[in-house]
């Protein structure tokens, strides 16, 4: 997800330092503790934004989310970047899949 920040930095001529964290919880902890100026993330910010501790600045999606109509997209702000995030559930290679017995599994 940090690629969006790199796109913004390149367009604005900014030099930033990428600090990877081992997940959203450590990243949010660093942000709330004032150790970093901003961070990217999936949904870990939701509760913090609802209680006023964080401010969502921009979305990567193609359009504003109906649940958050006040958060602009990167495209709206003039950055040529869209990232429609999605999740995948994974498991060990030999794990049986629902429907596999009927020949519909992976």
Secondary structure as GFF3:
##gff-version 3
##sequence-region A 1 106
A	DSSP	alpha_helix	2	12	.	.	.	ID=ss1
A	DSSP	alpha_helix	24	32	.	.	.	ID=ss2
A	DSSP	alpha_helix	46	50	.	.	.	ID=ss3
A	DSSP	three_ten_helix	66	68	.	.	.	ID=ss4
A	DSSP	three_ten_helix	100	102	.	.	.	ID=ss5
###
